[in-house]
């Protein structure tokens, strides 16, 4: 049991590092073009682009994550969505680890109510933010095989957030799931 707890803590810290690193190296939320290469640190590289998805890997290894930037209703980047595949074992119920980072400069300043996610017209599910700090809010959760199947069959993932200062106004951002299967198959299990 201690080993599993230690592994989850390590994976959490690694994903937190990626979130903070992506936040620090972005110019208005890390544009998806050739400028990305200049914004990565010396240990990271973009190995491939699949539609709106980036395969970001540690140089010299096969440790990769899938990254997409969620767009708000005006088409501006407002959140970062990261998927990391987990090793299959009998103790691990989750297939993948999802990290969503919402920077405060994305005009969504106070988000303690968490995030609601909807794939196409399916039933929504909710996740709380793991923490919020001066940079923004981060949510991290495991996604089961059933959740992955929902993403694979879907076309769009909408994320709804509410600023507690204006509870009648929902902030909505979208993730394009068109190339999700390709990025999912190319995110290397660590």
Secondary structure, 3 states (H helix, E strand, C coil): CHHHHHHHHHHHHHHHHHHHHHHHCCCCCCCCCCHHHHHCCCCEEEEEEECCEEEEEECCCCCEEEEEEEEECCCCEEEEEEEEECCCCCCCCCCEEEEEEEEHHHCCCCCCCCEEEEECCCCCEEECCCEECCCEEEEEEEECHHHHHHHHHCCEEEEEEECHHHCCCEEEEEEECCCHHHHHHHCCCC
